[in-house]
Amino acid sequence: MPIEEIMWTEKYRPRRLDDIVNQKSIITALKRFIAEKNVPHMLFAGPAGVGKTATALAFAYELYGENWRQNTLELNASDERGINVVRERIKEYFAKTLPIGEAPFRLVILDESDAMTADAQTALRRIMEIYARNVRFILTCNYSYKIIEPIQSRTVIFRFNPLKKEDVIGRLKFIAENEGVSVSEDAYEAIWDLCGGDLRKAINILQSAAALGNVTSDTVYRVAGVARPKEIRLMLEKALKGDFNGARTDLYKLMFTYGLSGIDIVSQMYREIMRLEGGSERLKMKLLEILGDYEFRLVEGANDDIQLTALLARIALLGSKGV
């Protein structure tokens, strides 16, 4: 079956609040706001891909019905983060106009609001005060502490939890069935391993893998551009046994065959260290201490090859001491 060009994240974006995956207590509160037509400013905080923007858009649809687009302004604060967008687009072109329909106010959805400058947030706070009668704001962010306190105190804060494994895999199975795509169980496990509670990322990987045919764990890792966990684990085990040359050979395979960056490899090493079995807690702590040191160096721009080779050398020396 040919794969449609439309992004599945958009095709299967929830249209109503009841379609939102998990977040049941938040959905209950939002439905009450709609029923009472008494909507406060709101702040949706939580990790990426857990449904913050989807919930805001579904809320707008249920509040306004078919007029939701005319009554809703959606902005991405990470792109339009300056004070001008707050003063001009929101204040001059939206906050001063009347809503269409029964609701006595219009809605502004400001995505990734934690990326806004302090000046823009201060300007936004004033607009929230001045136009409180005819505009409501929904701000979404990953980190609520980056939102200035005067805005937090003017909003009802909803904290979105990471999605559970059964929620993510259940949604992926629903999409795969609708698209007529064959997906193996180990592929679902691989997607979960890569994405955790980020459903948006999981759906994107599923669609990319489905473009290659039947979805297996091999195709998942291939399209995601990461190595299989067992290959990272094998490299770690060799280093811990003192086989520095063998571990370095595996490292070069990861770097040049898979095209992984140093940060990618360190991230996967972190996951495998946390899964190590048979080693002491002290060994894990020492490995994480070493890993954190080299991750910092890579972030600062050090050479991938040299730093990762040195990282394996440190791990091999650690292993030879029998920690």
URQUI-V982968 format. One record per pair of residues at least 6 apart in sequence whose ideal C-beta (glycine too) atoms are under 7 Angstrom apart, sorted by the first residue. I is the first residue (numbers start at 1). J is the second residue. D is the distance in whole Angstrom. If there is no record, write none. Layout:
((I & J & D) (I & J & D))
This chain:
((1 & 180 & 4) (3 & 210 & 6) (3 & 211 & 5) (8 & 175 & 6) (8 & 203 & 5) (8 & 207 & 5) (9 & 200 & 5) (9 & 203 & 5) (9 & 204 & 6) (12 & 175 & 6) (12 & 203 & 7) (13 & 54 & 5) (14 & 20 & 5) (14 & 54 & 5) (14 & 58 & 5) (15 & 58 & 6) (15 & 61 & 6) (16 & 58 & 5) (16 & 61 & 7) (16 & 62 & 6) (17 & 27 & 5) (17 & 30 & 6) (17 & 31 & 6) (17 & 58 & 5) (17 & 59 & 6) (17 & 62 & 6) (19 & 58 & 7) (20 & 27 & 6) (20 & 51 & 5) (20 & 54 & 6) (20 & 55 & 5) (20 & 58 & 6) (21 & 51 & 6) (21 & 163 & 6) (21 & 167 & 5) (21 & 171 & 6) (21 & 199 & 6) (22 & 163 & 6) (22 & 164 & 7) (22 & 167 & 5) (23 & 51 & 6) (23 & 55 & 7) (23 & 160 & 6) (26 & 55 & 7) (26 & 158 & 5) (26 & 160 & 7) (30 & 59 & 5) (33 & 39 & 5) (34 & 62 & 6) (34 & 63 & 5) (37 & 103 & 6) (39 & 136 & 5) (40 & 155 & 7) (40 & 156 & 5) (41 & 128 & 6) (41 & 136 & 6) (41 & 137 & 5) (41 & 154 & 6) (41 & 155 & 4) (42 & 138 & 5) (42 & 155 & 6) (42 & 156 & 5) (42 & 158 & 6) (43 & 139 & 5) (43 & 141 & 7) (43 & 144 & 7) (43 & 147 & 7) (43 & 152 & 7) (43 & 155 & 4) (43 & 157 & 5) (44 & 52 & 4) (44 & 55 & 7) (44 & 56 & 6) (44 & 138 & 6) (44 & 140 & 5) (44 & 158 & 5) (44 & 160 & 6) (45 & 141 & 5) (45 & 144 & 4) (45 & 157 & 6) (45 & 159 & 5) (45 & 160 & 7) (46 & 52 & 6) (46 & 159 & 6) (46 & 160 & 3) (46 & 161 & 7) (47 & 142 & 6) (47 & 162 & 6) (47 & 197 & 7) (47 & 198 & 7) (48 & 142 & 6) (48 & 198 & 5) (48 & 200 & 7) (49 & 198 & 3) (49 & 199 & 5) (49 & 200 & 4) (49 & 201 & 5) (50 & 160 & 5) (50 & 161 & 7) (50 & 162 & 6) (50 & 163 & 6) (50 & 197 & 6) (50 & 199 & 7) (51 & 160 & 6) (52 & 140 & 4) (52 & 160 & 6) (53 & 111 & 6) (53 & 140 & 6) (56 & 109 & 5) (56 & 138 & 5) (56 & 140 & 6) (60 & 68 & 5) (60 & 72 & 4) (60 & 107 & 5) (60 & 109 & 7) (61 & 68 & 5) (63 & 103 & 6) (64 & 71 & 5) (64 & 101 & 6) (64 & 103 & 6) (65 & 101 & 7) (67 & 100 & 5) (67 & 101 & 5) (70 & 100 & 5) (71 & 99 & 5) (71 & 100 & 6) (71 & 101 & 7) (71 & 103 & 7) (71 & 106 & 5) (71 & 107 & 6) (72 & 107 & 5) (72 & 109 & 6) (73 & 94 & 5) (73 & 108 & 5) (74 & 109 & 5) (74 & 111 & 7) (75 & 85 & 7) (75 & 89 & 7) (75 & 110 & 5) (75 & 111 & 7) (76 & 111 & 5) (76 & 112 & 6) (77 & 110 & 5) (77 & 111 & 6) (77 & 112 & 5) (77 & 113 & 5) (77 & 115 & 5) (77 & 116 & 5) (78 & 112 & 4) (78 & 115 & 4) (81 & 115 & 5) (81 & 116 & 5) (81 & 117 & 6) (81 & 120 & 6) (82 & 117 & 6) (82 & 120 & 6) (83 & 117 & 7) (83 & 119 & 5) (83 & 120 & 5) (83 & 123 & 5) (86 & 120 & 5) (86 & 123 & 4) (86 & 124 & 5) (86 & 127 & 7) (87 & 123 & 6) (90 & 108 & 6) (90 & 127 & 6) (91 & 127 & 5) (94 & 106 & 7) (94 & 108 & 7) (95 & 127 & 6) (95 & 131 & 4) (95 & 135 & 5) (99 & 105 & 6) (99 & 106 & 5) (99 & 134 & 7) (104 & 134 & 7) (105 & 134 & 5) (105 & 135 & 6) (105 & 136 & 5) (106 & 134 & 7) (106 & 135 & 5) (107 & 136 & 5) (107 & 138 & 7) (108 & 135 & 6) (108 & 137 & 5) (109 & 138 & 5) (110 & 137 & 6) (110 & 139 & 5) (111 & 140 & 5) (112 & 140 & 7) (112 & 141 & 7) (113 & 139 & 4) (113 & 140 & 6) (113 & 141 & 5) (113 & 147 & 6) (114 & 141 & 4) (114 & 142 & 6) (114 & 143 & 5) (114 & 146 & 4) (114 & 147 & 6) (118 & 148 & 7) (121 & 147 & 7) (121 & 148 & 5) (121 & 151 & 6) (122 & 148 & 7) (124 & 151 & 7) (125 & 150 & 5) (125 & 151 & 5) (125 & 154 & 7) (128 & 137 & 6) (128 & 154 & 6) (139 & 147 & 7) (139 & 155 & 7) (141 & 147 & 6) (144 & 152 & 7) (144 & 157 & 7) (162 & 196 & 7) (162 & 197 & 3) (163 & 197 & 4) (163 & 199 & 6) (165 & 192 & 6) (168 & 192 & 6) (168 & 197 & 7) (168 & 199 & 6) (168 & 202 & 5) (169 & 188 & 5) (169 & 192 & 6) (171 & 199 & 6) (172 & 188 & 6) (172 & 191 & 7) (172 & 202 & 6) (172 & 206 & 6) (175 & 203 & 7) (175 & 206 & 7) (176 & 183 & 5) (176 & 206 & 7) (179 & 210 & 7) (181 & 210 & 4) (181 & 215 & 6) (182 & 214 & 4) (182 & 215 & 7) (183 & 215 & 4) (184 & 215 & 7) (184 & 216 & 5) (184 & 217 & 7) (186 & 216 & 7) (186 & 217 & 4) (187 & 215 & 5) (187 & 216 & 5) (187 & 217 & 5) (187 & 220 & 5) (190 & 217 & 4) (190 & 220 & 4) (190 & 221 & 6) (191 & 202 & 5) (191 & 205 & 5) (191 & 206 & 6) (191 & 220 & 6) (193 & 229 & 7) (194 & 205 & 7) (194 & 224 & 5) (194 & 226 & 7) (195 & 201 & 4) (195 & 202 & 4) (195 & 205 & 7) (205 & 220 & 6) (205 & 223 & 6) (205 & 224 & 6) (206 & 215 & 7) (208 & 223 & 4) (209 & 215 & 5) (209 & 219 & 4) (209 & 220 & 5) (209 & 223 & 5) (212 & 219 & 5) (221 & 227 & 7) (221 & 228 & 5) (225 & 259 & 7) (226 & 260 & 7) (226 & 264 & 7) (226 & 268 & 6) (227 & 254 & 5) (227 & 258 & 5) (227 & 260 & 6) (227 & 268 & 6) (229 & 272 & 6) (231 & 250 & 7) (231 & 254 & 7) (232 & 268 & 5) (232 & 269 & 6) (232 & 272 & 5) (233 & 272 & 5) (234 & 250 & 6) (235 & 247 & 5) (235 & 250 & 4) (235 & 251 & 6) (236 & 269 & 7) (236 & 272 & 6) (238 & 246 & 4) (238 & 247 & 4) (238 & 250 & 7) (239 & 247 & 4) (239 & 312 & 5) (239 & 315 & 4) (239 & 316 & 5) (239 & 319 & 6) (240 & 315 & 6) (240 & 319 & 4) (241 & 319 & 6) (242 & 316 & 5) (242 & 319 & 5) (242 & 320 & 5) (244 & 312 & 6) (244 & 313 & 6) (244 & 316 & 4) (247 & 312 & 5) (247 & 316 & 7) (248 & 309 & 6) (248 & 312 & 6) (251 & 308 & 6) (251 & 312 & 6) (254 & 260 & 5) (254 & 265 & 6) (261 & 304 & 6) (262 & 298 & 4) (262 & 304 & 3) (262 & 307 & 6) (262 & 308 & 6) (263 & 298 & 6) (265 & 308 & 6) (266 & 291 & 6) (266 & 294 & 7) (266 & 295 & 5) (266 & 298 & 6) (269 & 291 & 6) (270 & 291 & 6) (273 & 284 & 6) (273 & 287 & 5) (273 & 288 & 6) (273 & 291 & 7) (276 & 284 & 6) (282 & 323 & 6) (283 & 323 & 5) (286 & 318 & 6) (286 & 323 & 6) (287 & 315 & 7) (290 & 311 & 7) (290 & 314 & 5) (290 & 315 & 7) (294 & 307 & 5) (294 & 311 & 4) (297 & 307 & 5) (298 & 304 & 7) (298 & 307 & 6))
